[in-house]
Amino acid sequence: MLHQRSFLVLMSFALALAAAGPRAAELAAAAPAPLLLILDASGSMWGQIEGENKIVIARRVLAGLVDGLDDGAEVGVIAYGHRREGDCDDIETVVTMGPLDKAAVKSTVSGLEPKGKTPITRSVETAFDSLAARPGGATVILVCDGLETCGGDPCAAVRAAKERGIDFRLHVIGFDVAGEDVSQLECAAQAGDGLFLSAENAAELAGALDRAVALAPAVPAGRLSVRAVADGELQDAASTVRLTSGTYEVAVHSVEISGRPSASLGEVTIQPGGSAAVDHDWQSGTLEIGAARGGELVDATLGIVSIATGEAAAQGRTYTSASSNPKTFILLPGDYRVTVQEIRGERRTIEVKVVSGQSVQHMVDPSGGG
């Protein structure tokens, strides 16, 4: 039986409606919680979105956020990866939590130069340690453009801080993380009684930050449970997300099926203090593609395209090792066109059918023989 796991992406379907009326008045009247920002300044933040470096976007958006905060707010900033390459201890409290000095915070953030790794776990632990001796709660917002690269487990760190009795809510904003398995970041946000929000450009980053700050004083009012099933068998991917009341559209993305297919589960309404549950059953099959010439394994690239949609479903490489040749793919049921291109050699294309719950193997000679 095939084994796979899935994770959730929750997109607010009626965010304006959920924030309107009495709810908006409640948030406006609530006293702002102290705010501790954790900013990713690792080397990958030099990557670009629409021709602009991500760190430049983050500096500008954070400056706008700071300008919009109340003068009496308490704010702190932690940055990581901004001083040294390859150093998992490169974590610094660049703005100590205290009364907001807008000019100082903006100047400090604008001076961050991405250089190093992504020690998310140690960064959130640094944040929690700084909050341990503080009376009252605080909101922690982590903005990161990638996953942990220093071997830590941020979700476990958040759970441990909660067990220590530290009073905080953690929101995680994944900046330009489309295509990544963000289940670790989602887990950290859930364990921190907060939200995981994705942002793929400057406008979405600003919106995610505004939402996280606005929700900071309020405790989520309901729960959404999603259960992932693979070919009829319950998997270890069941997840419960805490949400404010409102209407949401739920999509589930497969982590292990090639092509990372998505399935929309429709709209779900969360009532104040209520809960809802949805299930999804992924159907899939296994395709093993190998490359050999005259009985000898050969190194070849593999490209798999759905015949029905014309979209790329998977790619890989066989090499000449029995551990990778044939190469195994988990795919949705359907017809596929597989191109086997021998490295510095010939190419051959075949068509295959993937059937739910079954495994099929093809050993291909790129020269057309066999």
ABEGO torsion letter per residue (X at the ends): XBBBBBBBBBBBABAAAAABEAAAAAAAABBBBBBBBBBBABAAAABBBGGBBAAAAAAAAAAAAAAABBAABBBBBBBBGAABBGBAABBBBABBBEBBBAAAAAAAAAABBBABBBBAAAAAAAAAAAAAABBEBBBBBBBBABBBAAGBBAAAAAAAAAAAGBBBBBBBBBBGABGBBAAAAAAAAAAAGBBBBBBABAAAAAAAAAAAAAAAABBBABBBBBBBBBGGBBBAABBBBBBBBEBBBBBBBBAABBGGBBBBAEBBBBBBGBBBBBBBBBBBBBBBBBBBBGGBBBBBBBBBBBAAAGBBABBBBAEABAAAOBBBBBBBBEBBBBBBBBBGBBBBBBBBBBBBGBBBBBBBBAAGBX
